[in-house]
Amino acid sequence: MVTSSVKPNVLCFSGMDSTGGAGIQADIESLFSIGCHCLPVITAITVQDTRNVSRIVPTEPLLLVEQARAVLEDMSVQAFKIGLIGSIENIEVIHTLLTDYPNIPVVLDPILQAGGGFDFSTQNLINAMKNLLLPITTVLTPNTDELQRLATEADSPEACAAALLDSGCGAVLLTGTHAASKNVINQLFTQHQAIMHWEWPRLPEQYHGSGCTLAASLAAYLAHGAALKDAVRQAQQFTWNALAQGQRPGCGQYLPDRSFWQRS
């Protein structure tokens, strides 16, 4: 699973989810499982359970800067992962920080809405994400709903992905969990290359933290130096295994088991 004997560092901009299913804990567990060290930078505190989110409090921008600078000036970083951002001001902070590190891969999970329906975004926040973060993103990992909200001018998944690539995003990994298909079909869009497809058996449950797990594991494999297509394939396999062995500790969605490998 691990492609290097040296443990890479991945800096994660993520929210705090007290259920442990998504957010920074999903990042930490995924990265640990793939042989990376997580540098957690908290972007927001949420109030949520396994059914839905009821409140979000974004981190104050200055505190966000201080968290990130403290580790960036002390440790080397092999990849960045961006999850829940919380505010336009925090998008601006992350943009400013990452433009100083143009050669480090960036995985952006555009979390716009919780699985239970809570909306984390406004149109202004989406516009800021498109204008400031997409041009510095190596891989964007939207589901079909997020893809359409990020590219409202397009009328098909292919056209949406093309529009996001034209905005400067390096690649789009579109996940098919929200699509009405028998199996889950994920697609990788890159500039001037054929679309790549992966098909996975659709699991019967609903999961909290699946997108975080995919984005974090993708960042982990990129941090190990894997080529993009190999990292995408391995991240999907890791995520599917974590979901397939997930558990339902509360009254809502299942949580991925990112330590499934301990029992294998």
N, C-alpha and C positions, 0 to 999 in steps of 0.2 A: 504493500500500500504506500509506504514512504519511499520517496525517490532520492533522498539525500541523508547522509549520516549526521549532518549538521542541522540542528533545530532552528528553522527560520522563525522570525518574528512577523506577526501580522497585526497591524493596528486596525482596530475595529471601532468605527463610529456607530454606536447602537444604543437603543433604549433599554431601560430596565423593566423587565416583565417579571412580576412576582410569582407567576405560576412556574417559571423556569422552562416553559415550552419554547418560547421565542426570545428575540432580543439578544442581549449580551451573553446570557447563559447558553443559548444555542450556539453562539459563536465560540465560546470557550470550550464547550464539549466537543464540537466538530473539529476545531483546530487541534486540541489535545489528541483526539483519536487519530489524526493524520500526521502527527509528529511535529506540530508547530506550537509556538508559544503565542498566546493572545495578549495583546496590549489593549485593554479595554478603556475606551473613552466614551463616557456616558453622555448621550445627547438629550435624553428626556427621561422622566419618571412617569410611569403609567399606573393607573388603577385598573386592573382587569382580572378576570378569572378565565377559566377554560371555555367560557361561552362568548364573552365579548369584552370590549374595553368600555369603561365609563368615564375616564378622565385622563388627560395627558398634561404634564407640566414640562415644557421645554427647559433644557439647561440654559442658564444665562450665558450669552455669547462669550463674555470675557472668561468665564470659568471653563468653557469649552476650549478656548484657545490655550489657557494655562494647562489644562490636562494634557492636551496633545503636545505642546511645546516641551513640557517636562520630560516626556519620554523620547521625543524626536531628537532632542539635544543630548540624550544620554545613550541611546541604543540605535542600532541599525534596524531598518525595516525592509522586509522583502516583498510585502504586499499590503494594500489597503483594502478594507471592506467597509462599505457604507450601507447601513440599514435605515432604521427610523431616524429622521432628522429633526422633526418637531417644529421648525420655524424657518422663515425666509432668512432671518439673521444668521441662523446656524448654517444654512446653505452657503451664505456669503463667507462665513468663517472657514468652512471646509474647503471651499474653492481657493481661498487665499493660501491656506496651508499647503494644499496639494500641488499648486502650481510651482512650488519650490522643489518638487520631487517628480519631474516629468518622466523619469525612466523606471519608476516603480509601478507595477500593474495595479489597477483600481477596479474592484468589482462593486457595482452599484445595484442593490436590491431596492427598486423604487416602491417602497411600502406606502401605498396611498389609502388603503382601506383594510381594516381588520376582518378576519374571517367571519366574525359575528355581525359585521355591517358598519361598525364605527368608522367614520371618515376622518383620516388623519390630515387630509389635504384641502387646499383651496386652489382655485385656478391660478392665483398669483404664485402660490408655492410651486405648483406644477411648472409654470412658466420659468420661475427661477431655477428649478432643477434642470430644465431643458437648456437654458441659456448658460448656466454656470457650471453644472456638473457633467452633463453629457459630453461636452468637448474634451474633458479630461478622463473619461471613463474608458477602460479597456474592454470590459464586458458588462452589459446591462442584462438583468435577469427578470424581466417582467412576466406576469401571467397575461392571458389574453385580455382581461379587463383593464389591467394597467397599461398594456400596449395601446389600446384604443384611446385611453384618456391622455396619453402622452403624444399621440399623433392623430388628433381629431380630424385633420384635413384629409386623411387617407381612408380608403373604403375597403381594404382587405388587409389581412395580416402581413402579406408580402409588401404591400405599399407602405404600411405603418413602419415596418422594420427598415425599409429603404429610406424613409423620411428621417428616422432617428440616426441612421448611418450617415446620411448627408449632413446632419447637424454636428458631426465630429466624433460620434461614438464609435469605438473600434469594432465592436461586435455586439450582436443581440442574441441572447439565448432565450427564446420564447418557450415558456412551459405550458403544457396543454392540460393541466389539471382542471381548469375551468371550462374547457371545451366539451361539447356534447359528442364525445367519441367513445367507442367501446374501450379502447386502450388509451393510455396517455401518450401523446406524440409530442416530443420536444424538438425544436428546430433551432439550428444555429445559422444566423445570417451574418455574413461578412462582406466587405466590399469586393466586388469583382470575382467572387468565387461561388461555386454551386452551393445551394442550401443543403445542409446536412440534417438528417432525420434520425431520431432514436425513438423506439416504441417500447413502452413498459406496460406490464399488466396493471390495469386500474384496480387499486385497492378499495375495499368496501367502505372504509370509514372516512371521516373528515379529520384533518390533522391541523394542529396549532404549532407553527414553527417550521413548516416544511420549506418555505421560501428562504428563511434565515439559514437553515441547514444547507440548502443547495448553494447559496451564495458564499457562505463561510467555507464550505469544503472546496469550492472552486478556487477561492482565494488561497486556500492552503496548498492545493496542488500547483498553482501558479508560483507560489512562494518557494516551492521545492524546485522550481525550474522546469516544470513540465510544459510542453508545447500546448497551445491553446486547445486544439481538438482533443488531445489526450486528457488534459485537465477537465474539460467539459464532460467527457465520457466517464472518467473516474468519479467526478463529483455526483453525477446522476446515479451511478451504481451505489455509492455510499449513502446517498439520500434515500434511495428506494429501499435499501436494506434497513435503514433506521426507521422508516415509516412502516415497513412490513412487520417489524417487531415492536411497534409502538404499543403504548398502554394507555388506559383511560383512568387516570387517578382522580378525576373530578366528575362534575355533572355535565360537562360539555364535550369538546373535541378531544381526540386522542393526542398524546404527546409523542414525538419521535424518541426512539431509544438510540441515542448516538453512541452508546457503549455496547452495541449489539455484538461487536467483535470479541468482547470478553467471554461470550458464551459460545462462540462459533467453534 
